[in-house]
Amino acid sequence: MLKKTMTTDILIIGGGIAGIRAAIEAAEQHSDVVLVNKGQVGKDGAAVWMAGGGYQAAFNPPDSIDQHVEDTIKAGKYLNNQDLAMAFLKLAPDTVKDLTKWGARFAKKDGKFFQIKLPGETYPRSMSHSIIGESLGGEYRKVLPRQVRSHKEINILNDIFIVDLIGSGGKISGAVGLDVRSGEFVVIQAKETILATGGFMALFNLTTANPTLTGDGHGMAYRAGARMMDMEFIQFFPAATLWPRTVYRDHFPYTLLWRLRGIFYNAIGERFMERYFPIEKDFATREAMSRAIHREVKEGRGSANGGAYLSFRHLPRNLINVCLEDLKDNPFMQGLKEAGVDIREDAIEIGPAAHYVQGGCWVNERCETSLPGLYAVGELGSGGKDGADRLAGNALPFCMAMGYIAGKEAAQKATRDDLPGLNEAQVEEICSRAAEPFMRQDGVRPVKVKREIRDLMSRNMVYDRNKDELEEGLKELARIRQEELPRLYVSAKTERFNLEWVEALEVRNMLDIAEMSMRAALMREESRGLHQRSDFPEERKAWLKHIVIRMDKDGMNFTTEPVTFPLFKPMSDKANS
Ligand SMILES: Cc1cc2nc3c(=O)[nH]c(=O)nc-3n(C[C@H](O)[C@H](O)[C@H](O)COP(=O)(O)OP(=O)(O)OC[C@H]3O[C@@H](n4cnc5c(N)ncnc54)[C@H](O)[C@@H]3O)c2cc1C
């Protein structure tokens, strides 16, 4: 198969918010940048384009950066890397200023940003769109691609699926990708590489994200030997729609949910949230509410389509009308209308869907990974910044801050470093392994294997995990790895735009991630935040540590790293051992 090669100062893999922010900063520091993306920047499956209305930045006293960090750490159940949370969140107000400078419209009142209070925030801290009811995702889609394209130092390569990282002289030195348009392999040599490939929510059947987010960066970083961490913490959003089908898998506008304070019912008409959360009731955190719905379903009280009913009937019609008027152009609300569903009368059915992942590369305050020459930012750049649960509206300021830091750091390093050499044998090996499913004449198609992995994750890696189910899941994963991975084949033999080939390449990443997550979940014998074990239902002090994973000569290696408390100490020691 044909190969083309290119060189650059900085290679950025992933054209979502974190990758774009890194590219802009590196270009402003006068580096040459190549930004590669699996789809087309701004028109692909990046999570940022789907973002709702959450963006936290502490602007207005009595709120403060310290308070923002403290709220983040409380939500994270004290498992956060506190230094990282502070290093990134202190930049949150600046990130809003950047977005505003580039044209993003945030609501203002009396000359100040107008901020609303989402669960877990001590003071109102979440920005909102200047047009009531508009989601901020559309705003990012408008300003970020435009801003990145305005820099001529940034060479944007769309439709390149990066397969694996390459290294030379003990340093990461770029990556090998498949140019989906031509079917050729592309070798990009770089002085510094920034990974920004987002999360791995596509490992679950029900997700609020796009099916393209298969955690490729997680897979390639792990295979290159980077330290990975917190892979057992996966966040579910409680209100992905199960019915009506016109809005299936879409998520109920989060800010509307809180504005109207919907009420959740189970199949026997019980307002069940108050049984789990007598104080917060239907206004608990997303993790808590997802867990409650999951339990109701497991115990046989789920709605007709396997979730819960969300109702607004308790509110006066004219109050709901005001919100409906604000949201009349919202596609979700239009979908409801199309289905003949009137939320003043009818409940919609919702269920917990994979929404965000806390696990990814270990990073430091400069966003460097454990591998020289490699940075990780955004959702993939975990570092333990979110701890055991993420506060709503924190992901995007984290992405913007990390992109800025990594872009700047990498650009500065690139002025000092030479371009590393090319390890031809390694490139050959990556290309021939990636070509295998394409060359094979029969076997198992990726669509089948992906479905098996998703079914497994959706059954065994959600809430109320337990030893038996996790072990059973790992056994099944081992079978898939042994029996199906070597037989993976692509039925269509055209080289150009062969998306089945891309799917085949995603499978290996999905398998590596599923195994890392399940084994970490099995190892963590406690319940904390997003990680809930039915056989270890308590939070345990002994588990105030991160699970760190690395590939070594014996395979997947697991160790632990204690959490430190430089800023905020756990308030109560309800932990038992
Ligand atoms: C529905 C939804 C709503 C959300 N709402 C909010 C919100 O209101 N507030 C908030 O703070 N957070 C929100 N989040 C979370 C937030 O949007 C994400 O955490 C954030 O966008 C992640 O940014 P990122 O740049 O790391 O990744 P992404 O924005 O997901 O971008 C990753 C990019 O990497 C590319 N890529 C992946 N693999 C490869 C590969 N192999 N080769 C090349 N390119 C690749 C992808 O195509 C994509 O462009 C939401 C998430 C979802 C799913």
The ligand as an ORCA input file, in Angstrom:
! r2SCAN-3c Opt
* xyz 0 1
  C     -23.778     15.504     24.218
  C     -22.670     16.111     25.035
  C     -22.872     17.336     25.657
  C     -21.849     17.900     26.425
  N     -22.060     19.120     27.016
  C     -21.072     19.678     27.744
  C     -21.249     20.955     28.348
  O     -22.284     21.598     28.198
  N     -20.217     21.450     29.088
  C     -19.047     20.781     29.274
  O     -18.160     21.293     29.956
  N     -18.852     19.573     28.688
  C     -19.825     19.021     27.935
  N     -19.616     17.795     27.362
  C     -18.268     17.201     27.423
  C     -17.351     17.932     26.450
  O     -18.085     18.290     25.288
  C     -16.169     17.052     26.037
  O     -15.546     16.574     27.187
  C     -15.180     17.854     25.218
  O     -15.776     18.323     24.032
  C     -13.970     17.001     24.859
  O     -13.167     17.766     23.997
  P     -11.920     17.104     23.293
  O     -11.319     18.147     22.426
  O     -11.092     16.422     24.282
  O     -12.586     15.964     22.399
  P     -13.668     16.072     21.235
  O     -14.329     17.392     21.238
  O     -14.543     14.889     21.351
  O     -12.769     15.949     19.926
  C     -11.990     14.807     19.680
  C     -11.536     14.855     18.234
  O     -10.563     13.845     17.977
  C     -10.812     13.271     16.708
  N     -10.246     11.929     16.669
  C     -10.605     10.859     17.430
  N      -9.871      9.778     17.081
  C      -9.039     10.164     16.099
  C      -8.062      9.494     15.314
  N      -7.820      8.175     15.452
  N      -7.389     10.198     14.382
  C      -7.645     11.509     14.199
  N      -8.565     12.191     14.898
  C      -9.265     11.538     15.836
  C     -12.332     13.272     16.618
  O     -12.756     13.175     15.276
  C     -12.676     14.620     17.247
  O     -12.672     15.647     16.290
  C     -20.614     17.211     26.591
  C     -20.422     15.973     25.972
  C     -21.429     15.425     25.199
  C     -21.213     14.100     24.532
*
